[in-house]
Amino acid sequence: MKKPFYNLLVLAALLPALMTTACSGGGSNAKPVSPEPASTSTEHAGNKAGAYPLQTDQQLSYWLLSPSTLKASINDVPFYEEWQQRVGVRMQFSEISPSQAKEAFSTMLASGNFPDIIEYNWLNGISGGPEKALSDGYILRLNDLIDQYAPNLQRYLQQHPELDKLIKTDNGDYYVFPFLKEGGMTQQWAGPVLRKDWLTELGLPVPQTIDDWHTVLTAFKSHQGTTAPLAFSSQTHPLQGFLDGAFIGAFGVIRDFYVDDDGHVKYGPLEPGYKQFLTTIRQWYAEGLIDRNFTLADRKAQDAHMTSSTAGATVASGATIDRWEQALTAKIADAAFVFAPYPVLNKGDKPKFGQFAWPYGAEASAAVAATSANPELAVQVLDYAYGEEGYLLFNYGKEGLSYTLQDGKPELTALITNNPDNLSYLEALGIYTHTVNPGPYVGSRELIDNLAVTNEDHNYDVWITDNLQHVLPPVTIAAADSSEYARIINDVNTLVDEITLKIIIGTESIDAYDKLVTQLTQLNINRAIEIQQSAFDRYQQR
């Protein structure tokens, strides 16, 4: 029986700050051991660190982006009520709409009126990154607080030193309680996909190379009559379909910084491969092989394309693909999708780039405000998620309600798998667990892998690439460089996106690329590369 899969890509699309994180990053495929209880004798206000519920009448204020849930408010979500009962602390939640997050965050920083806990993208969502947030006095350095009041997180990081390196600054400062992923499909969940039934009807194999894709898309248009053979969603960015390395990666570049085989930081739009990419995609667009409105297509438009057979290929998450397939088979019995590898230029080459998130998900990690009157309490509350009980609560919910233990392993109950109110897996999980939302906890690989629809057509291994060797890890820009870097990169991003789109849709000739390179040099892109190289070199020395 087909089972819904973790729709993190869709959820990530609701978080504008996530765009600047490593959506196409690298990480370990090794499966870490789930958190174990930690013990310590450290006490604060009569509370033993690691012992819950805490004995206090103090409350905490908590700022976060509104989670994906059917409930109107966090206060109506059973998970958040259970979390507060477990830790013994009441929390006053301030929910911010994802579409208003950036503006609301900036307003909060300017006001100086901070809650105790702020859940946000502190790596890339603030100018200057975490080092500047610390030096400007927005948030607390957590090293001493973790030593004294966070035995669960401390133990987990000791067990996984590769993660410890990711979540601190070059100076060794911890600044958040992180969103961590255990590997597998918690890190890799999206890639190219096509209509398998159309390939079969046309006698075509799953495409491997850029030329293969051109052949397939041309056949989809001429023989299947599709108006948009290749369609993309642009919910978070007009170039969203290419940002993770799909198609552009075949030319050895991405639209961002990356690391070459010699450890040198490069900026994709400056490299010859970027012009080759633009030349190819411009041709495909002119031939009608790409959705004419791909820069404006939201999730609803993309759903319509893929479930009405007006499009036959895209880049999407496994969960989204399964949803489309179920909708299609209700109308066309033999309709099916098949995963395809990220395209390459030459058959047999291994793709360099593709969607693969770093195990540190910076997009929803929790910092403690420097103005908090209860930083110790805030740290103890956040630490709960990284212990054994917290791990189960955040991923599986409440024992006996949303899961039971079978031979020591959690199994979801019918409340989730066959909900009496006809809620889907994801809808039920969004109410009773934290699984469908990023946040300060460790996402369970076993849970997500078991929820995935996997078969010979939905084989996630097909999407494996070499991006671990090429995509920048979550580096931190030095505070002294942050203002200069932000000024350069803001202008650079605006220019690159504008000219890239104009070349693709044909309002500028391909010759505009050479002018783009000149303009990027004038905007001091080489200085930005130097700053990123320094950040990468410091990261290597952590």
C-alpha positions in Angstrom: 0.0 0.0 0.0 1.3 3.5 -0.8 2.2 5.7 2.1 2.6 9.4 2.1 6.2 10.8 2.5 7.7 13.6 4.5 6.8 16.7 2.5 9.7 18.8 3.7 10.3 20.5 0.4 6.7 21.9 0.5 7.2 23.0 4.1 10.5 24.6 3.2 8.8 26.5 0.5 6.8 28.2 3.2 10.0 29.6 4.8 11.6 32.3 2.8 14.7 32.3 4.9 15.4 28.7 3.9 16.2 29.8 0.4 19.7 31.0 1.5 20.6 27.8 3.4 22.2 24.9 1.8 19.2 23.3 0.1 21.6 21.5 -2.1 24.3 20.6 0.4 26.1 17.6 1.6 25.9 15.5 4.6 26.6 12.1 6.0 24.4 9.2 4.9 25.4 7.4 8.1 22.5 6.8 10.4 23.3 8.3 13.8 22.0 6.7 17.0 18.9 8.3 18.3 19.4 10.4 21.5 20.0 8.7 24.8 19.3 10.0 28.3 22.1 12.1 29.8 22.8 12.5 33.4 24.4 15.4 35.3 24.4 16.8 38.8 24.1 20.4 37.7 21.2 22.2 39.3 19.5 25.5 38.8 16.7 26.9 40.9 16.1 23.5 42.4 16.0 21.7 39.0 18.4 19.0 38.1 19.5 19.5 34.5 18.0 16.8 32.3 15.2 16.0 34.8 11.6 16.9 33.8 9.1 18.3 34.4 10.9 21.4 35.8 9.6 22.8 39.0 9.0 26.5 38.3 6.2 29.0 37.9 8.2 31.0 35.4 6.9 31.4 31.9 8.9 31.8 28.6 8.0 33.8 25.5 8.7 32.1 22.2 8.8 33.6 18.6 8.6 31.3 15.6 7.1 30.9 12.2 3.6 29.5 12.1 3.9 25.7 11.8 2.2 23.7 9.1 -0.9 22.4 10.8 -4.7 22.4 10.3 -5.2 24.1 13.6 -5.8 27.9 13.7 -3.3 28.4 16.5 -0.4 26.7 18.2 -2.4 26.8 21.4 -4.9 24.4 19.7 -2.2 21.9 18.7 -1.9 18.9 21.0 1.8 18.5 20.4 2.6 22.0 21.8 0.4 21.4 24.9 2.1 18.0 25.5 5.6 19.6 25.2 4.8 22.3 27.8 3.4 19.7 30.2 6.5 17.5 29.7 9.0 20.3 30.5 6.8 21.9 33.2 7.0 25.4 31.7 4.2 27.4 30.1 5.2 29.2 26.9 3.7 32.3 25.3 4.0 31.7 21.5 4.2 34.5 19.0 3.4 32.9 15.6 4.6 34.7 12.5 3.3 34.0 9.0 6.1 32.7 6.8 5.3 35.3 4.1 5.9 38.1 6.7 8.8 36.5 8.6 11.6 38.5 7.2 9.9 41.8 7.8 8.7 40.8 11.2 12.2 39.6 12.2 13.8 42.9 11.1 11.1 44.9 13.0 11.8 42.9 16.1 15.6 43.4 15.9 15.1 47.2 15.4 12.7 47.4 18.3 15.0 45.7 20.8 11.9 44.0 22.3 12.8 40.3 22.2 11.1 37.2 23.5 13.1 34.7 25.5 13.5 32.2 22.6 13.6 33.1 18.9 13.3 30.3 16.3 14.7 31.5 13.0 17.5 31.0 10.4 20.3 32.5 12.4 22.9 31.3 9.9 21.7 33.0 6.8 18.5 34.9 7.7 20.3 37.8 9.4 22.9 40.1 7.8 26.3 39.2 9.2 25.2 35.8 10.3 25.5 34.4 13.8 28.8 36.1 14.7 27.3 39.5 14.2 24.1 38.5 16.0 26.3 37.6 19.0 28.6 40.6 18.8 25.6 43.0 18.4 24.0 41.6 21.5 20.9 40.1 20.0 21.4 36.5 21.2 23.5 34.7 23.8 26.6 32.7 23.4 25.4 29.3 24.6 28.6 27.4 25.5 28.5 27.8 29.2 24.7 27.4 29.4 24.9 24.2 27.4 27.7 22.9 29.7 25.5 23.5 32.7 21.9 23.1 31.6 21.8 21.1 28.4 23.1 17.6 29.0 21.1 16.0 26.2 22.3 18.3 23.4 25.9 18.1 24.8 25.8 14.3 24.8 24.3 14.1 21.3 27.0 16.4 19.9 29.7 14.4 21.7 28.3 11.3 20.0 28.2 13.1 16.6 31.3 15.3 16.3 30.6 15.9 12.6 27.4 17.7 13.6 29.2 19.6 16.4 31.4 21.2 13.7 28.4 22.4 11.7 26.4 24.2 14.4 29.0 26.6 15.9 30.9 29.6 14.6 34.5 29.7 13.6 35.3 31.0 17.1 33.7 27.9 18.6 30.6 29.6 19.8 27.3 27.8 20.0 24.5 30.1 19.1 21.3 28.0 18.7 19.6 24.8 19.6 19.7 23.3 16.1 17.4 21.5 13.7 19.3 18.3 13.0 18.6 15.5 10.5 19.7 11.9 10.8 20.3 11.2 7.1 18.5 9.3 4.5 15.3 11.0 3.4 15.5 13.6 6.1 18.3 15.1 3.9 17.5 13.9 0.4 13.9 14.1 -0.7 13.7 15.7 -4.2 14.9 15.3 -7.8 13.8 15.1 -11.4 10.7 13.0 -12.3 8.8 12.1 -15.5 5.7 10.4 -16.6 6.7 6.8 -16.9 3.6 5.8 -18.9 4.5 8.4 -21.5 8.1 7.1 -21.8 6.7 3.6 -22.2 4.2 4.7 -24.9 7.0 6.5 -26.8 9.5 3.7 -26.4 12.0 6.0 -24.6 14.3 5.2 -21.7 14.6 7.3 -18.6 16.8 10.2 -19.7 20.4 10.4 -18.3 22.0 13.3 -20.3 21.0 16.8 -21.3 20.6 15.5 -24.9 18.4 12.6 -23.6 16.2 15.2 -21.9 15.9 17.3 -25.0 14.7 14.2 -26.9 12.2 13.2 -24.3 10.7 16.7 -23.8 10.4 17.2 -27.6 8.5 13.9 -27.8 6.3 14.9 -24.9 5.4 18.1 -26.8 5.0 16.6 -30.3 3.4 13.3 -29.5 1.7 13.8 -26.2 0.5 17.3 -26.9 1.6 18.8 -23.6 1.7 22.6 -23.4 4.5 22.6 -20.8 6.6 19.4 -21.1 8.9 20.6 -18.3 7.2 22.6 -15.6 8.6 24.1 -12.4 7.2 25.7 -9.2 8.6 29.1 -8.4 7.0 29.5 -5.1 10.1 30.7 -3.3 12.2 31.9 -6.3 11.6 32.4 -10.0 14.6 30.1 -10.7 13.6 27.6 -8.0 13.6 24.6 -10.3 17.3 25.1 -11.0 18.6 26.2 -7.6 19.3 22.7 -6.3 21.4 21.8 -9.3 18.9 20.3 -11.7 19.9 20.8 -15.3 22.4 23.6 -14.5 24.5 21.1 -12.6 25.1 19.2 -15.8 27.4 22.0 -16.9 29.5 21.8 -13.7 28.1 24.9 -12.0 25.2 26.2 -9.8 23.8 29.6 -9.4 25.7 30.2 -6.2 29.1 29.6 -4.6 30.5 26.1 -4.6 33.9 24.4 -4.1 35.8 22.9 -7.0 37.9 19.8 -7.0 40.9 21.7 -5.6 39.1 23.3 -2.7 38.7 26.7 -4.3 35.5 28.6 -3.9 33.9 29.5 -7.2 30.8 31.6 -8.1 28.8 29.7 -10.7 27.5 32.6 -12.9 31.2 33.6 -13.6 32.1 30.2 -15.0 31.8 29.1 -18.6 29.4 26.4 -17.7 26.8 29.0 -16.7 26.7 30.4 -20.2 26.4 26.9 -21.6 23.4 26.3 -19.2 21.8 29.6 -20.3 22.3 28.7 -24.0 20.6 25.3 -23.5 17.7 26.4 -21.4 17.1 29.4 -23.6 16.8 27.1 -26.6 14.4 24.7 -24.7 12.2 27.7 -23.7 12.1 29.0 -27.3 11.1 25.5 -28.5 8.2 25.4 -26.0 9.7 22.6 -23.9 9.5 24.6 -20.7 6.4 26.1 -19.1 6.0 29.6 -20.5 5.0 30.8 -17.0 7.6 29.0 -15.0 8.7 32.2 -13.2 5.2 32.7 -11.8 4.0 29.2 -11.1 3.0 28.6 -7.5 2.3 25.3 -5.9 -1.4 25.3 -7.1 -0.3 25.9 -10.7 2.3 23.2 -10.5 -0.2 20.8 -9.1 -2.6 21.6 -11.9 0.1 20.9 -14.5 1.1 17.6 -13.2 -2.3 16.2 -12.4 -4.0 17.3 -15.7 -1.3 16.0 -18.0 -0.3 19.4 -19.3 3.2 18.7 -18.1 5.2 15.5 -18.1 8.4 16.3 -16.1 9.6 18.4 -13.2 11.7 18.5 -10.1 9.8 17.7 -6.9 9.8 16.0 -3.6 8.8 12.4 -3.2 5.7 13.3 -1.2 4.5 15.7 -3.9 5.1 13.1 -6.6 3.1 10.5 -4.7 0.2 12.9 -4.3 0.2 13.7 -8.0 0.3 10.0 -8.9 -2.6 9.2 -6.7 -4.6 12.0 -8.3 -3.7 10.9 -11.8 -4.5 7.2 -11.3 -8.0 8.1 -10.3 -8.4 9.3 -13.9 -5.8 7.3 -15.9 -5.3 3.8 -14.5 -1.8 3.3 -15.8 -0.5 6.8 -15.1 2.8 6.7 -13.2 5.9 8.8 -12.4 9.5 7.6 -12.4 12.4 9.2 -10.7 15.3 10.2 -13.0 18.9 11.0 -12.1 20.1 14.5 -12.2 21.2 15.1 -15.8 24.8 15.1 -16.9 26.4 16.1 -20.2 28.0 12.7 -20.9 26.5 9.3 -20.2 28.2 7.6 -17.4 29.2 10.8 -15.6 28.1 11.2 -12.0 26.1 14.4 -11.3 28.0 17.0 -9.2 25.0 18.8 -7.8 21.5 18.1 -6.6 19.1 18.5 -3.7 20.7 17.2 -0.5 20.3 19.2 2.7 23.0 19.4 5.3 22.3 17.6 8.6 22.2 21.0 10.3 18.9 22.6 9.2 19.6 26.3 10.0 16.1 27.4 8.8 14.4 26.8 12.2 16.9 26.7 15.0 16.3 28.3 18.4 18.4 31.1 19.9 18.1 32.6 23.4 17.7 36.3 23.4 20.4 38.3 25.2 17.7 40.2 27.0 16.0 37.0 28.4 15.5 37.1 32.1 15.5 33.3 32.2 18.2 32.1 29.9 18.9 29.0 32.1 15.2 28.0 32.0 15.1 28.6 28.2 18.1 26.3 27.7 16.6 23.6 29.8 13.3 23.7 27.9 15.0 23.5 24.6 17.3 20.7 25.7 14.4 18.4 26.3 14.0 17.6 22.5 17.5 16.1 22.3 17.0 13.5 25.0 15.3 10.1 24.4 11.8 11.2 25.6 12.0 14.4 23.6 13.1 12.6 20.5 10.1 10.4 20.7 7.7 13.2 21.4 8.9 15.5 18.6 9.0 12.7 16.0 6.2 10.3 17.0 4.1 12.2 19.5 2.6 10.8 22.7 3.0 7.1 23.5 -0.4 5.3 23.5 -2.0 8.1 21.4 0.0 8.5 18.2 2.5 5.7 18.6 3.2 2.5 20.6 6.4 0.7 21.3 6.7 -2.7 19.6 9.8 -4.6 20.6 11.3 -1.3 21.8 10.6 0.5 18.5 8.0 3.2 18.0 5.1 2.4 15.6 2.5 4.9 14.6 -1.1 4.2 15.7 -4.3 4.3 13.6 -4.7 7.9 14.8 -2.0 8.7 12.3 -2.2 5.9 9.7 -6.0 5.6 9.5 -7.2 8.8 11.1 -10.9 8.7 12.2 -11.4 12.3 11.1 -10.0 11.4 7.6 -6.8 13.4 8.1 -3.9 12.4 5.9 -0.6 11.1 7.4 0.9 14.6 7.1 -2.1 16.4 8.5 -2.3 14.0 11.5 1.5 14.2 12.1 1.2 18.0 12.0 -1.1 17.9 14.9 0.3 15.3 17.2 4.1 15.6 16.4 6.6 18.1 15.2 7.7 15.8 12.3 6.3 17.8 9.4 7.9 21.0 10.6 11.5 22.0 11.1 12.5 23.1 14.5 15.0 22.6 17.4 15.1 18.8 17.5 16.6 15.8 15.8 14.5 14.5 12.8 14.1 10.7 12.8 15.5 9.0 9.7 13.7 5.8 10.5 10.3 7.5 10.6 10.8 9.4 7.4 12.3 6.5 5.5 9.5 4.2 6.6 6.8 6.7 5.4 8.3 7.0 2.0 6.8 5.4 -1.1 9.7 3.3 -2.4 9.7 0.9 -5.4 11.7 0.5 -8.5 10.2 3.7 -10.0 10.4 5.7 -6.7 14.0 4.9 -5.9 15.6 7.8 -3.9 19.1 6.5 -4.6 18.6 7.6 -8.2 18.9 11.1 -7.0 22.4 10.7 -5.3 25.0 13.1 -6.5 28.5 14.2 -5.6 27.4 17.5 -4.1 29.0 16.6 -0.8 32.3 17.4 -2.3 31.2 20.6 -4.0 28.5 22.5 -2.1 29.6 24.9 0.6 28.9 23.7 4.1 27.1 26.1 6.5 30.1 28.5 6.8 29.9 31.7 8.8 31.0 35.1 7.4 33.4 36.9 9.7 31.7 39.8 11.6 34.3 42.2 10.2 33.3 41.2 6.6 29.6 40.9 7.1 28.5 44.4 6.1 30.7 44.5 3.0 29.6 41.0 2.0 25.9 41.7 2.4 26.2 44.8 0.3 28.0 43.0 -2.5 25.9 39.9 -2.6 22.5 41.7 -2.5 23.4 43.6 -5.6 24.9 40.5 -7.2 21.9 38.3 -6.6 19.5 40.9 -8.0 21.6 41.4 -11.2 22.2 37.6 -11.8 18.5 36.7 -11.4 17.4 39.6 -13.7 19.8 38.8 -16.5 19.4 35.0 -16.2 15.7 35.3 -16.6 15.9 37.7 -19.4 18.3 35.5 -21.3 16.1 32.4 -20.8 12.9 33.9 -21.9 14.5 35.7 -24.8 14.2 39.4 -24.0 18.0 39.5 -23.9 20.4 37.7 -26.3 22.9 35.3 -25.0 25.5 38.0 -25.6 24.1 39.7 -22.4 26.0 37.0 -20.5 29.3 38.6 -21.3 28.1 41.9 -20.1 26.8 40.2 -16.9 30.3 39.0 -16.2 31.7 42.5 -16.6 29.0 43.9 -14.3 29.6 41.3 -11.7 33.3 42.2 -11.6 32.3 45.9 -11.2 30.1 44.9 -8.3 33.2 43.4 -6.6 32.1 39.7 -6.9 35.7 38.7 -6.6 35.8 40.2 -3.1 32.7 38.2 -2.2 34.5 35.1 -3.4 37.5 35.9 -1.2 35.2 36.3 1.8 33.6 33.0 1.1 37.0 31.3 0.6 38.2 32.6 3.9 35.0 31.4 5.6 35.4 28.0 4.0 39.0 27.8 5.1 38.1 28.7 8.7 35.4 26.1 8.6 37.9 23.5 7.6 39.9 24.3 10.7 37.1 24.1 13.2 
